[in-house]
Amino acid sequence: MINFSTAAARCVLVAGLLLGGLAHADSQGFINAAGRADVAFDTTSDVLYISGTDSLRRYDMRTQSFLTPIHLGGQTLGMDISPDGKTLAVANGSSAGGPYVDLVNLASGTSSRVNFAPAFMEGGSYSVAFDKQGKLLVSTSFQGSGWVPLRQYDPLTQTTATLGEVRQSAMLTASGDRNTIGLAEANGSGWGYYHPGDTSYRSQHGGLGFTFEIGVSRDGTQFAVPTYFGTSIVTPGQSETTIGTYAGATPIGAAYSPVSDRLFMPFASTNSLVEYDSRTLQVVNTFSTPMDFSWTGNWSYVDGRTKVAGDGSYVFSTLRNGIFFAALPVVPEPSTYALMLVGLVLVGVRARSSKRQG
């Protein structure tokens, strides 16, 4: 065992952290989870929550084993963890008693239910996303083809507001800083975004073509919107680029890292989860998954539902009957590097001083 009581040993430790970039273990794998829909990773406990059935499956990433599931009933769908890391919001496809979401206390595993008065022909809840203020946006399904309310629920005051109407089964995704929530409408071509404090949803109907998923960069300045015609990389008011080919090898999901300029997209008809530099859109890495991603049919929660852990430690992407995961290097911000460098210098000075005194 290394004795870190000496200044020299502490110097080696700091140098290792600095040069290693606080790298996470280099590993990847596949979690068998039939009927999976969405995932949410609790960085405090290193537990991955998996929806899709009437219960939340819980997978311990450290031991790579399943824990006791949390039974909620209905059909669990979209999930998101609150900014303080204490609450998991879970959408549910069941419309019994009107659309509702469950709020799970991550420390205790207990849950409480929030019911909403149903609109005309409205089905169950579909997707959820917390903003920086801790308010929860909720989208729902429609029993047929139509429009539904986009709701904002405040857990603090337990009040609900309507931000507008959107097409059914809209996907919601928050940026890393949670100052922007992107929305992609299913069964249509609409998309848009919301900022904390907004009283209405900002629609950006641009005819992208059959939207169903959306990724938002960590600062909310860029959006990745998969469609049947390819994935549009949009910077509002500036450029738009398309990645993928019509009805061919095209991204069916998109997730930005919340801590770096990285974008991850799984390609249909391939076994490739591709990592891009979101600034240049150049390929940085390609992860090979155990099987090909199948085309989603312009709907979410099929193959390719992709998310990056809140601390940037893992990327997850759904495949048939399970979830592919890959550990990512956690690189400190420049300010953190500076502090580590100062620590390295100070420890080195102390080591030399101790040597002279000895």
N, C-alpha and C positions, 0 to 999 in steps of 0.2 A: 504494500500500500504506500502511496506517495505521502510524505509528510509535508503538509502545507504550512508548517509553523515557521519555516524559514522564509526570509524575504525573497531569496532566489527562486524558491518554488512558487511563491505567489506571482513573481514576475513571469514565470513560464506559463502559469494559468491565464493571466491577463493576455499575454501574447497569443496564446492559443485561441482565446475567444475572439481577439481582434482579427487574426488572420483567417480563422474559420468562419467568420461572419455569422456566428451563432447558428450554424447549420443544423437543421433537423435531420433525424436519421433518414438515410437514403433508402426508402422502401416503397413498395406499391403492392397492391393486392386486390382481391375481389371478395365482397361480402355477399353471401347467398341470402337473398331476401325476396321471396316470391311476392308478387303483387305490390312491390314498392311504388311510391309516388314521388314524394319529396324527401329531402334530408335537411337537418339542421344540426350544426356541431357546437356543443357546449365546450368552449375552450377552458373553462374552469375545471371541469371533471374529465375532460378528454373523452366524452361520451357522444356518439353520433345517434341522433334520433331519426327514425325512419318511419314515414307515414305510408298509407295505402290500404290498410285494413281497418278493422274496428278498434285496433290497439296501436299504440306507439311502441315500436320495437326500439330497444336501446342496445347499442353496441359499444363496448369498451375498447377504444383504440389502443390502449396500452397492453391489455391482456389478449386482445383480438378474440373476444368472446362476448356472447349475448348476456345481458342482464335481464332481470324480471321486467316484462313489458308493462305499460300503463294502459289500462282498458278505458276507452272513451265512448265506444259505441259508434254506430253509423259508418261512414267511410272517411277516414282522415285524409286530408289532401295537403294544401300548401302550409308551410310553417315559417316562422321567423322568431328570432330571439331579441328581446328588448335591449335598448342601448346599455342598460345597467347590468345586463347578463343574468337577470334573476327570473325572467318570465319567458316561457315559450308559448306563442300564440299558434293555434292549430285551426285551420279551416276544416269544415266537414261537409261532405257532399249530401248528407241527409237533410231533407227539408221538413222533417217532422217537427211541428211546432214553430215553423218559420226558420229562416236561415239563422245560423248561430256559429260562434267560435268558442273554443275552449282555451282558457288561460291556465297553463301548467306552471306551478311553482317548481323551479328546477332544483331547489334545495331539498324540498320535502316530497316532491312527486305528486302532491295533491293538485286538484284542478277545480276551476269554477267556470260556469257557462254564462255566456252573454248572448241573449236572444234578440233578434231584430224583427220588427213588424214586417211581414212579407209584402212586397209589391205585387202587381198583377203578374201571374204566371211565374213568379220568381222561384228558383230552386234553392239548393243549399249553397253554402259559402265555398269559395274556390281558392282564393289566394289572399295572403295577408302580408303586410310590411309595416314595421315601426319606423316613424320618423325620429329626428334628433330630439324632439320634445317628448318622446315617449307615447305619442298618439299613434293609433293603429288604423291603417287603411285596410278595407275589406272589400273584395270583389265577390260576386256570386254568379251562379249559373241561371239559365232560363229554361223552362220546361217547353222547349220548342226552339224557335229562333227569334231573338229579340234583344231589347235593351233592358238593363237593370241599373239600380242605383249604385253609385260608388260611395261607400260610407266611410266616415272617419269616427272612430270611437276613442274617447278619452278615458283611460282606466282610472285616472285620478278623480275626475268628477262623475264618472260613469254616465256620460252623456254622449249622444250620437248626432252627427251632422251629416248632411248629404252634399257631396262636392259636385254632383252632376250625374248624367246618365252615360253609360258605356255599353258596348256590346258584351254579350254574355261571356263568362269564363275568361275574364281578362287576367293576364299575368302581371303581378306587382313585384318590383325589385328595387331595393334601396341601395344607394351609393354607399361606399365605405364610410364616409363622414355623415351619412344619413340626412344630408341637407337636400337630397333629391330622391324622389321615388319615381321610377319609370313605370309606364303601363303599356302593355301590348294587348289589344282587343282580339279575341278569337272570333272566327267566323266573319272576318272582315279585314280591313286594311288600315285600321286606325291605331295610332299610338300617341303617347304624350307623356307629360310629367307633372309632378306636384312638388312644391317646396313647403317646408313647415311654416304655418301661418297663413297659407293660401286658403281662401274660402271657396275656391272652385278649381276643378281640374283643368289643366292647360292642354287642350287637344291639339295634336299636330297632324291631323289627317293629311297624308301626303301621297296616298296611293301606292304604298310600298308593295302591297299584294299579299293577302292572307297572312297577317301577323299572328303570332301565338306565343312568342317568348321575347324576353328583352334583358339585356345586360346594361349596367350603368357603371361608368368608371368611378374610381374612388372619390373624386371631387365633383362628380356630376356634370362634367363638361363634354363627355362623349357617351354615345349610346350604340349598342350593337343589337340590331333587330333582325332576327332570322325570319325569312319568308320562303315561300316556294321558289322564288326567283333568285335566291341567294341571300346572304346576310348583309344588310346595309349598315355601314359604320358611319354614324351621323354625328357631326358637331354642329349644333343648331346655329344657323346664321353663317356657317362657313362651308366646309367641304363635306362630300358624301362619297363613300367608296363601297363597292360591292365585292364580297368575297364568296366564292362558290359558283356553281353552274346551275342553270335551270333544270329542275327535275333530275339532277345528278348528284355528284359528290358535293354536298353543300352543308354548311353548319346547321344543326338543328337545336342548338343551345348556345348560350353565351354567358360567361361569368368573368368579371374583372376581379383582380386581387384588391382587397380593401387596404393594402399596405404598400403596394408597388404598382408600377406601370406595366402590368401584365394582363393579358386577355386570353382566356381559355375557351376553345370551341371544339365540340365533337362533330365529326363529319359523317353524314349518312352514307351508307353503303361502303364504309371503310371501318377499320379498327383503330382509327387515329383520333386522339384527343390532342389538338394542336395548341401550343402556347405561343402567343405573339407578344412583341413589344407594342403596346398600345399607342405609342407615339409615332412609330415608323411603320407599323403593321408588318414588320419583318418577322419571319418565323424564328423563334428562339429554341424551341424544343418540341418534340413529338412523342407522346406517350402511346405505346401500343397496348390496346385493351384485349381481354381474352376472346372477344367476339366482335363482329361488326355492329355498328349502330344502325338500327333499322329506321326507315322514314317514319315520321310521327303522324302523318296525315293531317298536318296543320293544327295539331293539338298538343298541349303540354302534358307532363307527367307520363309520357310514354318512354322512349329512349332519349338519352341526351340531356336530361334535367341536370344542370351543372351548377355547382356552388364551390366557393373558396372559403375556407375557415376564416373567422373574424380576425385571427392573428396571422393569417397567411401561411399557416403550417401545412395545410392539406388542400388538395383539389379533389372533389367528388363528382362523379358523373354516372347516371343510371344507365344500365343495360338490361337485357332480358333477365328477369328474375334476380336482379341484384344490383350492387353498386361497385363501380371501380373506384379505387382511391390511389393517390400518389402523394407521398410526402414532399414538401417543397422547402428549399432553404429559406430560413428566416433571416433576412439581411437587415441589420440596424440602419436607421436613418443616419445621414451625415453627422448630425449633432451628437448621436450616440457614439459614433466612431470617434468623434473628437474627444468626448469624455473618456472613452476607453484608452485613447492614446495618451491623454494626460495622466491617467492612472498608471499606465505602463511606464511612463517616464519617471513618475514619482516613486514607484516601487523600485525601479532600477537605480535611482539615486540613493534610496534608502539601503539597497543591497550593497552598493559600492561603499557607502559610509560605514556600514556595519563591518565590512571587510577590512577597511583601514583601521577601525578601532580595535579590531581583533588582532 
